[in-house]
Amino acid sequence: MIRYRILGKSGLKVSEIGLGCWAIGGPSWDDNGKQVGWSGSNDDDSILGLNKAYELGINHWDTADVYGKGHSERLIGKVFSESIKREDVILATKAGWFKGTADHPYNPILLRHQFEQSLQNLNTDYVDIYYFHTPFFGENNKYLRPAAEVVHRLKEEGKIRFVGQSAYSIEQFQEVCPVTQPDVLQLPYNAIKSPFDTPETDIFAWADKQDLGIVMFGTYAMGLLLGKYNPANPPKFHEGDIRSERENFSTDFLQDLEPVLNRLREKFGPDMETLAWLANQYAIHKSKNAVAIPGFKNASQVESNYKTMIRALTVEEIQYVTEIFAGFKDKAS
């Protein structure tokens, strides 16, 4: 059932649906006290999930230094030391949100340190993709060129195979990519709302012209597209969970979303796995170089993500999903 794609000019052959390892980092706060993690994870369950992904052939794993302030990386490093062959995994990590005691996350001295710390956390001596986690390089892009020089030097040293750039708009990519020179782009995308869905913001055409790989996160819209939440009883999240500050989990938003999800259920089927398949396949149809990295907290969720590779959407199915979300996008925050 597993299917693979090539991440553009990098030539990396990765599973169509990969493994997003943000949630297994657990609850977390950034340097300003903002909640940026996920509640509800358990380390034993996370490790079982990592091993299940390996068993199923999901070979593209994505983490970051800031996920649980290294906790996600350390869990991956644990399975590399105990049960999984490092060379069988296309491993990605990132830096750019966590600044510690430095003046900025992309301060060159800190960036080099953070990379070496990630290697130690991950129990490896190289990463396959190293991302600039944000397009924010300080006032007047003060650290853009210095940070790019550090990362490309690491590539020359053989510690990084390919460079990645994460951003949230086509303008951000176009501003920093001429300097960071990435092989792979990472961006948020889902059917509810995307900053990349107009002809003027079509990142996919722009990336395809340069043969750049595209890695999509947020394809489930933090679970909203899975129909997990009851409008009559909206979810309440624990401290350190990024979802606790999102208006999309309010009763009003969930009530507006429910008729849209019901139309999907009526046409395709009522179960959550079908909605997951729709969400992932709708996202990755945007480019032949695109893959998705939905999150997980346990082995069962890994298996559900794996099953979304069962088949691609037809042209008619893509059009149907596009049309039913077209009138809803303005309501999404």
Beta strands, then each sheet from edge to edge (+ up, - down):
strand 1: 4-6
strand 2: 13-15
strand 3: 19-20
strand 4: 60-62
strand 5: 90-95
strand 6: 127-132
strand 7: 160-166
strand 8: 184-188
strand 9: 213-217
strand 10: 290-292
sheet 1: 1+ 2-
sheet 2: 3+ 4+ 5+ 6+ 7+ 8+ 9+ 10+
end
